[in-house]
Each structure stands twice: as C-alpha cells, then as structure tokens.
Amino acid sequence: MKKTISLVMALVMLMGMLAVTTTASAEDTWYLGILVHSLDNEFWAQEANGGILFADSKPNVEYQVLITDGDDNKEIQAIKDFIAQHGDHAFFVADPASKANTANVVEVCEAAGVKVTILWHHADDLEPKDFNSFVAHMSPDDFVAGYNTAKTLFDLMGGTGKVCALYGKQGEDSAANRYKGFEAALKDYPNIELLDMQVASWSQDQAMTFTQTWLATYPEINAIWAANDTMGLGAIEALKLEKKNGTILVNGVDGIAAAYEAIVAGDMACTIANNGYLLMGYGAAYAYEVATGALAKVEKPVIKTQAVLVTAENVAEYKAMFIDGMPTYDFTDLKFCVLSDYASFTDLAAAQAK
C-alpha cells in the first residue's frame, strides 16, 4: 500500500484506513492533486474517493485531496503550491470552483507543463485541443439526464397530465442542459402541460417553498420535475405535509443516499446515478496516462460518462454499489467510462443540435 501525502479525516471515515506506503523510487513517483469543492456534499465526497480509488490502483501514485470551498483564488493557489512541491510529476483531476475558473486552472497547468482533467464546468470556447496540458473534459450527459428523468415521469403519468419544474442554478451548464433535456421530453409528449418553472438554485428549502405554492395554486398537478436530488427532496417534504407524497410524482438527479431511500419508500420515481467515483477516478486515469507518456493524447477529449437511471426496479442494486459499498474499476480500460466522446465542444454542440 502507498503513503498518502495528506489524510483528510472525512475521507478516512468514508473509506476506512487510507494510510499507505510505497516502494516506488522518488523519480518514478507521480503526485495526484484531487480538487473538490468540499467533503460535506455527498457527491463531492464520492468524487474525492474516486480519485483515491485510482491512486490506490497504481503503486507509483501518491495523492492529496485539495479542498477549494468553491473559492476560485483558493483553488488556483492550491494548484500552484502543489506544483511548487512536486514539479513536473504533478498531475490533477479537478471539479473546478466555478465555470469561469476552468480557464484559469488550465492556464496554470499549461504554464507549468503538468496535466489536468477537468470535470463538469466548462468555460466558453475552452477547447482541450488548444492546450498541451488540458487532457480531457469529462461530465455525465446532463441533457440525457434531464430527458430520461422527464420521460420516466411522463410515462408513469400515462403520457398525459400537468407538471411543474424546478430549475437548478442560473448560469451553470448542468442546470441549463438538464432543463433542455426536460424541454425536449415535453416536445415528445404533447399531452403533458408545463404549468410553471421556478429557479430553486439546487436548494432544498427553495424547492419546498415553491412546491407549497404550486400545491395551493394548481390542485391538478401530477408531477414535479427536479433538476437534482436535493430539490426533488424539498418537493417531497412539501408533498408530505399535504399527504400527497407518492401520489404526485417527483424525480431527482445525482444519486445521493436520500434519493435512493426516497425511491425505496415510494416517494421519488427516479434519479440518475452520476457516479462521482467513476467520473473522478477515470478523470485521474486519463491525466495519468498522458502525464506518464503511456498515451500521447486523448483523441476525443470531450467525454460524456456513463450514468444510470435508477428506479424502483433497480434501486437495491445501485444502492448496494454506490451507497452501502464501493464500486471497483479497471482503470486501464479507459473506454469503460465513456457514454459518448467528441473531438471538441464544437463537435458536441453539433451533435446535440441534430
């Protein structure tokens, strides 16, 4: 087992003993910086553990979890400090603090000649092909998540009825693309009527408040589409107060533990398991393969990763894998994580426009 550079107590609690040793010589050792917003959020903790899963699969990789607290400046300073300590044997997998900061992360890595994989956020016009250091951009397909969750609700409604929608945070790609998927499903189900959409900014409290208003305004509502689990759970709280949970359909997206429990209880129709373990683990794997020269470059570096629609039919299986246990991966099989991949964001946009 390897020696970690630092030990984050929250991750020790999640994964058990992580103190490890290494037999690799110093010149053979590579140093992985795992950048996440915090460990308080369940999905971000999944991501951090995914990076650790990758590091533990390599005898010559040591890691450090770098907590950014969603602060652009703190994130950039953490990257610079890590590079100052480990030089050209540093490499990164980053869930950036903000969309705008993705360009800064890439530029710092480019100046230092170290490799980085970016997750989720994407600054406008930032293309991996334009940089030596920008190995890949990876995220689940939010459009597909929005579409599939909406389709599940609409099918359970028998293809007819009335729905309200809870949008994520304004200005974020995930929120916009999930809602585009929801809108595409509406077009495919002409007998489904959208009563109202409100921006709840990923907030459980805001989602609960909006749902209470809808219940008073629209007694005929059949379903509430939510762009993430947290907002879906807020809607369910409001429904429980009116004893309408399980009667008015609700979905989520992300696959946190409370969403699995809500599906088991019959309060939530479905969620999407975005699988932070896979996302950050394979993000680290791509960066490592290019950093060490095992892979010259990623030919299609804009990667949409595998995600799973979780319903009452399969919730036990995926709860056991992602919540009660820990998945295992062969990180040498880089294509395993890929749902679809593109040479550029321009190509992705063209494919989505079809």
Secondary structure, 3 states (H helix, E strand, C coil): CCCCCCCCHHHHHHHCCCCCCCCCCHHHCEEEEEEECCCCCHHHHHHHHHHHHHHHCCCCEEEEEEECCCCHHHHHHHHHHHHHHHHHHEEEEECCCCCCHHHHHHHHHHHHCCEEEEECCCCCCCCHHHCCCEEEEEEECHHHHHHHHHHHHHHHCCCCEEEEEEECCCCCHHHHHHHHHHHHHHHHCCCEEEEEEEECCCCHHHHHHHHHHHHHHCCCCCEEEECCHHHHHHHHHHHHHCCCECCEEEECCECCHHHHHHHHHCCCCEEEECCHHHHHHHHHHHHHHHHCCCCCCCCCCEEEECCEEECCCCHHHHHHHHCCCCCCCCCCCHHHHEEEEECCHHHHHHHHHC
